[in-house]
Amino acid sequence: MNLNFALKDIYRKRNQTYPYILMIALVIAFAIFMLYFTSSHGFESIIQGNLGSGLFFSGSINNLYFQFNNLILDLIFILAVIVVAVVATTLISNKKHDIAIMRALGTLPGNLHGFYLLEVVIMFFLGFLFGLIIGMISFGLYVLIMLLFRFTVIIQFNFFYLFVLFTACFLGVIIAPGILLIKMGKKNIIKSFSKDIPYNYNASKGLKFIPKWLSRIGFNLKMSVVNTIRRKGEFQRYLVLFSIIYLIIFTLGLGTVVLGTSTREWIRKSQGESIIAIGHQDTLNYYSQMYQMFSYSGIYINEAQINFTSSDYLFNLSQVAELENFTEVEKMDERLIHFCNITEKPYTYSIPIDDYPYYKMVQAGLDRNGYYPIIGVNSSNIIQNFEMSGEFFTNQTSDLYMVVGDGLAFNFFVSVFDQRISFDSYGKQLLISGFAIDSFYCGYAGYVGLEMFQGMLDLDGEINLVLLKLKAGTYESVKDDISTVISDNLGANFTHQVMEDIFTTNHNHAYSISQYPALLIVVLAVIGILSLYNYQKGGIIEKAKDLLIMRSIGAKKKSLRRMINFEGLYIIIPSIFFSLSIGMIINSTVLFDRVYLPPLYMPFAVISILLVTSIIFNFLSLIPIIRKINQFSIKDFDIY
């Protein structure tokens, strides 16, 4: 009986129920796609193609995007729960008239609740099933496209989060309409005939300040204000819904700007601009490729390919010291690079137990080891201005401390600042004073004091690399002089290389990976537009009698269109500005840690674009709705 009644009621009011099922399906599909997109490392596959050595994209930038993805996924899950709860509550609210009739005919409250809860549960199951199918098909198409472009996608089916999504949405479907049904059961039957309009609503009652001010602008505005106030329950539900949609879009838009600005700035500080590298041609070849590893996962350099400390590659700084006197040279940075076998050493420390004067010993570290490039630098001459956690060691502290790249910091250590690095072959251990966001070797490099490193490798005063920081635009005027000094003092096998092209490639790559949220913005915008259309369409079905009455007393179609348009704007405008305030709080809490913020006007520019776009699509969504209104006739009094 219950099932038969629910199915017939869904079909009987299919013009109203189908749009609601579609809303559920769309948001579930988007949540499913995002779930498998992130679980299957879809984002990483876009930017890298192949995991390669496993070093690629695993440092601070990856952590920032992982954090950003989780934020968006959480918001989408919240959106899915709110959508199904709003749809279910709106459906029950629109059934008040039917429920009142059934109560008057003597239907038991338990049966009454069972009828309509089962109806919303069926709609939820249909929407979730269709959403699951659409989401899986969409993800399958995405995987197919990636394979056609020779990108690798690691498919991982995340059933746990799928279960969490289903359970949360199901609870939303049961709890929200269940509470409404209980409240309706306590009301007088006569008072329940008013559907979503409060039974005690008094149209002659004076309006509050803002509605009163709006109503004075024009008749259409006044009628739209009155209609919104009459159906304030529906207005409040959809205000929450669209606030979440706009919050996600705003977070994606602002996140795109913040991520792009920050990652490019980190690359600039990591590599520097107008840099010339001097060394043996083999050294420069491999050194430049170790920077290219940041933007191309197919490159992997290891200790078996080159011995940087071969005697053929070494020279003394004094041989090229005259370059520092060139007016075009701003700074000279001498270096010694070598692959070293390093071990992550546990560091034992004590922490207090509660408020008592007792301590327990904690050991951080797993004794991991591997060959990684270590660069000896003179900290007072270093060209790069790394984005740091902690601080760079000084020449006075270089015997005790070193700096590691963010790839090592996040993947080689358990607790980077509580541990040490051991150079077992040389009997040397160093503490970590800080880690740098570094594009060199994907952040899996270490920086130590030059003199200490030379002594450790028994290379007194010898180096294998010099970096020159030139004044902008001066390379062409000085390149011949640099080549002359190198050939005269170091020999024919030594040369120099301009690092600007590699910097530009990495800089552009950092920008390109920040643009993937734009795709999600488009997808979510489509969901928002369709939700807005279905909100308007579902509302029109319930307002059929009102619209017919207005048409019968001479209201023009243009007036109806304007009133409906204004009612949509009352949802859009507050939702957008709510998303601005909450979005700024969420972004500042989750993303704005060490990132570079855009100019203050940027969030307002994002909101302005969102507002203008929403207004346009709100207007366009009225075209099919007005056509629906034109089809209404006097028989709709009985149907609706």
Stockholm file with secondary structure:
# STOCKHOLM 1.0

chainA/1-640         MNLNFALKDIYRKRNQTYPYILMIALVIAFAIFMLYFTSSHGFESIIQGNLGSGLFFSGSINNLYFQFNNLILDLIFILAVIVVAVVATTLISNKKHDIAIMRALGTLPGNLHGFYLLEVVIMFFLGFLFGLIIGMISFGLYVLIMLLFRFTVIIQFNFFYLFVLFTACFLGVIIAPGILLIKMGKKNIIKSFSKDIPYNYNASKGLKFIPKWLSRIGFNLKMSVVNTIRRKGEFQRYLVLFSIIYLIIFTLGLGTVVLGTSTREWIRKSQGESIIAIGHQDTLNYYSQMYQMFSYSGIYINEAQINFTSSDYLFNLSQVAELENFTEVEKMDERLIHFCNITEKPYTYSIPIDDYPYYKMVQAGLDRNGYYPIIGVNSSNIIQNFEMSGEFFTNQTSDLYMVVGDGLAFNFFVSVFDQRISFDSYGKQLLISGFAIDSFYCGYAGYVGLEMFQGMLDLDGEINLVLLKLKAGTYESVKDDISTVISDNLGANFTHQVMEDIFTTNHNHAYSISQYPALLIVVLAVIGILSLYNYQKGGIIEKAKDLLIMRSIGAKKKSLRRMINFEGLYIIIPSIFFSLSIGMIINSTVLFDRVYLPPLYMPFAVISILLVTSIIFNFLSLIPIIRKINQFSIKDFDIY
#=GR chainA/1-640 SS CHHHHHHHHHHHTHHHHHHHHHHHHHHHHHHHHHHHHHHTTHHHHHHHSSCTTTTTTCSHHHHHHHHHHHHHHHHHHHHHHHHHHHHHHHHHHHTHHHHHHHHHTTCCHHHHHHHHHHHHHHHHHHHHHHHHHHHHHHHHHHHHHHHHTTCCCCCCCCHHHHHHHHHHHHHHHHHHHHHHHHHHHHSCTGGGGGTTSCTTCCTTSCCCHHHHHHHTTCHHHHHHHHHHHHTHHHHHHHHHHHHHHHHHHHHHHHHHHHHHHHHHHHHHHHHCSSEEEEEEHHHHHHHHHHHHTTTCTTCCCCTTTCCTTCGGGCEEGGGGGGGGGSTTEEEEEEEEEEEEEEEEECEEEEEEETTEEEEEEEEECCCCEEEEEEEEECTTTCCCCCEEEECCCCTTTTTTEEEEEHHHHHHTCSSGGGCEEEEGGGTEEEEEEEEEECCGGGGCCEEEEHHHHHHHTTCTTEESEEEEEECTTCHHHHHHHHHHHHHHHTCTTEEEEECHHHHHHHHHHHHHHTTTHHHHHHHHHHHHHHHHHHHHHHHHHHTHHHHHHHHHTTCCHHHHHHHHHHHHHHHHHHHHHHHHHHHHHHHHHHTCSSCCCCCTHHHHHHHHHHHHHHHHHHHHHHHHHHHHHHTCCTTHHHHC
#=GC SS_cons         CHHHHHHHHHHHTHHHHHHHHHHHHHHHHHHHHHHHHHHTTHHHHHHHSSCTTTTTTCSHHHHHHHHHHHHHHHHHHHHHHHHHHHHHHHHHHHTHHHHHHHHHTTCCHHHHHHHHHHHHHHHHHHHHHHHHHHHHHHHHHHHHHHHHTTCCCCCCCCHHHHHHHHHHHHHHHHHHHHHHHHHHHHSCTGGGGGTTSCTTCCTTSCCCHHHHHHHTTCHHHHHHHHHHHHTHHHHHHHHHHHHHHHHHHHHHHHHHHHHHHHHHHHHHHHHCSSEEEEEEHHHHHHHHHHHHTTTCTTCCCCTTTCCTTCGGGCEEGGGGGGGGGSTTEEEEEEEEEEEEEEEEECEEEEEEETTEEEEEEEEECCCCEEEEEEEEECTTTCCCCCEEEECCCCTTTTTTEEEEEHHHHHHTCSSGGGCEEEEGGGTEEEEEEEEEECCGGGGCCEEEEHHHHHHHTTCTTEESEEEEEECTTCHHHHHHHHHHHHHHHTCTTEEEEECHHHHHHHHHHHHHHTTTHHHHHHHHHHHHHHHHHHHHHHHHHHTHHHHHHHHHTTCCHHHHHHHHHHHHHHHHHHHHHHHHHHHHHHHHHHTCSSCCCCCTHHHHHHHHHHHHHHHHHHHHHHHHHHHHHHTCCTTHHHHC
//
